[in-house]
Amino acid sequence: MKFIDETRIEVIAGNGGNGIVSFCREKFRPFGGPDGGDGGKGGSIWAVADRNINTLVDYRYSKLHKAKNGEHGRGSDCYGKGADDIELHMPVGTQISDLNSGEIIADLTEHGQRVLLAKGGEGGWGNIHFKSSTNRAPRQKTDGKEGERRELRLELKVLADVGLLGMPNAGKSTFITAVSNARPKIADYPFTTLHPNLGVVRVSHEKSFVIADIPGLIEGAAEGAGLGHQFLRHLQRTRLLLHIVDLAPFDAGVDPVKEAKAIVKELKKYDESLYDKPRWLVLNKLDMVPEEERAKRVKDFVKRFGWKGPVFEISALTREGCEDLINAIYEYLAEQREQEHRAQETRMLEEARGISSIDPDDPRFKVIE
């Protein structure tokens, strides 16, 4: 299946049916009065987050989504039938924005989340609503309202706890295969990965997290070079970035430090908030470095790179060092979740205190009887 993570669609909700002017003309009831019914409501269009979908490919070729109109009212107090709503199922992580204004309409972050995209028009009133003691034969009615019409931009940002960064052939696909259930294509040529891959890493039976691998970055990615720039958005929701570096490149003329600095530079160009995310350095392919040279090469790289953060030495191929890295990641994520939970509880407590501290005599808060 082709991976599509950005597209545009148009949604048109149904119009409401018109009300009708009608009078009862039954036998033995010559002045039966008004009996015009209301029009039915037009169909609305909803977006529904569905974890069983992982791409927007369905909306790449189906651009227009239009709901049916409500039926018009009829005589004998018959109301028009309302049109059925339409549900558009989208991957969890889809962000929906108005194409013209740029306003974010919805951010689908949970399975089953349901958001209204275009509201159907209300049905018009029949003349039954206009009868009164002074107007016994009303000839007034109202037409149904038009349904909303919108042009939308859909952008998929995958939901992952950890994101992988690195040059092509740094070993990201091998790493995600070694530690998770993901099985991306692995080859010895650049740009093997053509679309993001998600893998679930299980630390134990009840402990797990999600890791995302995107196509490798190259210098100039922020301006559109290579493939990775198209998918950097998928790292914006992550809590932690792993910068994977090939410590033993095939080409002896390639400087790993220069490549690593190029990645950091492109990250900052693309998005400052992405650049500011917590980032760990993972030095890969140690199995290709003679054991007696490993310590020296790692020390030299860290010094020249000017890195002050956490450093992990692994071999994704032989899985050496991977278990220690995975355990450290889980502990970090658990601590982050705990801090977020405590911060949320603090905010709720402060809000509760603010409500309880309202002075009932304050003229701004009046009780309406």
N, C-alpha and C positions, 0 to 999 in steps of 0.2 A: 504494500500500500504506500502510495506517495505521501510523504510527510508535508503537511501544510500548516503553518503556524500563524499566518496573517492573511486576511481577506476582507472584502467589503460586501455588504448585502443591503438590500432595501426591504423594509417591512411596511406593509399597508394593512391597517386594521379595517374591519368591515364598517360600513355606514349603518346607522340605525334606520329601521323602517319608519315610514310615515304613518301618522295617525290618520283616521278617516272620519268623514262626516256621514253619518247614517242615522236613519230614524226607523223606529219599529213600525211595521205595517202589517200586523197580524189581524186576522178576522176578529171582529168584535172589539178591536182596540184601535179605533181610528186615530187616536192621539196618544200613541204608546210612548212617545218621547224619544230622546236621543239614545242611540246604542252603538255609536262608533267606537271601536276598540283602539288600543295603543299599538304602535309599531314595535317590533322586536329589537333587541339590542344587537349591535354588530359584533362580530367575533373579534376578540383581542388576541395579541401575539405575545407569548411568554418565552423566556429563555430558561432552560432547566439544566443544571450541572449534572453530568453523568460520568461516573468514574470508569465506565466501560468503553468510553470513547477517548482516544488519545491524539486525535488530529482534527483539523478543521477542513479536511479534504471534501467533505460533503457540501460545504458552502462555497467551495472554489468554483463549482460548476452550476450551483443552484443559487442564483443571486437574488431572485425576487420571491418574496413570501407574502401572499395576500390572503386575508381571511374573508369569509363570505359576509354579505350584508344581511341584516335582519329583515324579516318579512314585514310587509305592510299590515296595518290593522284591518279588520273586517267588521261587517255589521253583526248584529245580534250579540254585542258585547264580546266579540272574538278578538283576542289579542294576537298580534303577529308572533311567529316563532323566532326566538333568539338564535343567532348563529353560534356554532361551536367555536371554542377558542382553539388556537394552534399552539403547540408546544415545540420549540426548537431545542433539541438536545445537543449540548456542547460539552467539550472536555472540561474537567475541573482545572481551574487555572486560567480560564478565558476571561479577558478583560474587554468589556464592551463600551465603546465611546461613540458619541455623535460625530459623524464625519464632517459636518459643517462647523459646529461650534467647538469641537474638541472636548466637550464635557464628558467625563466618565459616568456612564449610566449604571454600570454594574461591574462587580468583580466576583466571579464565581469561584469561591474558594472551598466550598463544601459540597459533598455529594447530595443531590436532591434539592439544592438551593434553587428557588424559583423567583424570577424577576420579570416584571412587566416591561415589555419593550414598546408596545403600541396599544393604546386603549381603544376598544371598539366604541363607536358612537352610540349614544343613548337613543332609544326609540321615541318617536314623537307621540303626542297626546291626541287621542280621539276626542270627538265633541262631547262624549259622556262626561268629561272632566269640567265642561264649561256650563253645565246646566245649573240654574238657580231659580229662586222664586220669581225673579223678574225676567229671566231669560230661559223660557221653557223649551225653546226650539233653537238652540245655539248652532250656528254654522261655522264655528271656529274650530280649527285643528292646528297642530304644529307638525312640521316636518322633522324627520329624524336628523340627528347631528352626524357630521362626517367623522369617520374614524381617523386616528392619528396616522401620520405617514412620516417615516424616518429613514435616512440613509445612515448606516452604521458601519463602524470599523471593528472587526474582531481580531484580537491579538492574544495568542496563547502564550502564557508564561508558566512553564511547568512548575509544579510544587515539589521542591526537593529540599532536604536539609543541608546537603553538601553539594557543591559544584566543583568540577574539575577544570583547571586551566592548563594550557601548555601548548607548545609548538606541535605541528604535525609530527607523528612518529615519536612522541615523547613517552608513549606507553600508557596513555589514558585508557584506551579500550582494553588492553591487557589487564590493567589494574581493576577496572570495574568488573571484568569477567572473573578475576581471582577472588574478589571479596563479596560479590553479590550474585543474584540470579539472572542478571542481564547477560545476553550473549550477542554482543555486537560483532560485526565483521572485523577480523584482524588480519592485517597484511603488512608487508615490509616496504610499502610505498606510501608517500604522503597523501593526506586527504582520503584515507580509507573510510573514516566516519563522515557520512553525508548529512545526518540529521541527529538530533539529541537522542540519547539513550538513557532510560531510567532503570535503576536497579535497587532492589530492596536488600539491605545488608542486615543479616540476623546475627546479633551478638550472642543471644540466647533465645530460648523459646518465647519469652515475653518481651525481649529487648531488640529493637530494630530501628533503622533509619533509612531514608531514601537518598540516593546519590545520583547526580546527573552528569552525564558526559556530553560535551558539545564538540563539534568539529574544531580542529586545531586552529589556533590563531597564527598569523604571520605579521610582519611589520607592515604598517599601513592598513590594518584591519578596520580601524575606526573610520577610515575614509572609504571603505568598501572593498579592500583587497582580500582575496581569499574567500572562505566560506564562513568562518567562525563569527564574523561581525553580524551575520544575519540572525545568530542564535544567542548572542550575549544577553538578550532580554531574559532568557531562561535562567540566568544566574542571579537576577535581581531579587528573587524571593528567598534565596538560600540564606542560611545562618553562618555558613563557613565556606571558604574557598580553599581548595588544595591546589597549589601551584606545582605541577609535576614537571620536573626537569630531567632531560636525558643527560646523564653524567658521562656516558660513553658513546658519543655520536659516531656513526660509520665514517663520516667525512672528517679526517683529522684537521681540516682547515676551519671547521665550525667551532666557534667559541660558545660554550654553554652559558657563560655569564652574560655575553652580549645578547643572546637569544632571550634569556630570562628578563633582562632589563627592557627589551623590546616589548615583551608581553605586558609588563607593568605599565609601560608608557602608553600602550594602546588601551589598556583598561581605564586609565585616568582620562584619556581623551574621550572615550565613549561615554562614561558616566562617573562623576565624582563619588556618588554614593556607593557605587559598585567598587570603586577603588578603595574606599574607606572601610569596606567590610573586613572582618577578621580573616586573615589569610595565613596559611601554614605552608612551609616549603617542604616539598617531598622530592628527594633526590633518588631517581629511579635507575634501573639497569646496573646495580652494583655487581651482579653476577658476571658482567663483562669487564669488570675492573679487577686486576690481580689483587689478592687479599692484602698483600704487603703494601700496596699503594692506596688503598681505600681511604684510610684516615687522613693521609696527606692531601689527597685530591678533594675530599669533602671540606677539610679545613681551608684549603686554598680557595675553593669556590665561595664558601660563606664569607670569607674575608674580602674577596674582590667584589662580590655582590653587595656587600655592606648590609647583610641581613641581621636583624636583631631579634626576630621572632622565633617560634618553634621550628625545629628542623628534624626531619625523619629520613632515615636511610633505608631504602627498600629495594627489593627485586620483585617486580610484579610477576615475572615469569616463574620464578622458583618460590614465590610467596614469602620470601625471607623478609622479616620486619613488618609484614602486612597486619598480623594479628595485634601487635603493639599499637600500630597506628589506628586500627579500627576501635580498639578499646579506649584510646585517648579521645577519639572523635565522639564516641558515645557519652563518655563522662562530661565532655565539654558541652554537648547538646543538652544533656540532662540538667546541667547547672544553668544553662541559658533559659531553659523552660521554667525551672524553679524560680529564677529571678523575675521572669515575666509574670509568673503566677503571683508572686509576692507583690509586685508593682500593681497588678490589677486589683488585688485585694485592698491595697492601700488606697487606690483611687476610689473604689467603691465605699470604703470606710469614710473617706473624706467627704464624698458626696452625701452619705447618710448623715454625717455630722452637720453638713451645711443645711440639709433639709430640716433637721431637728432644731437648729439654732435660729429659725425664722421667728421673728417677733410678731405675735398675732395682732399687736396694736399698730404695726407698721402700715401706713396708709397705702403702700404699694400692694399689699396683700389683703384684698377685701373679700369677704364671704358673700357670695351671691345667693340670696334667698329666693 
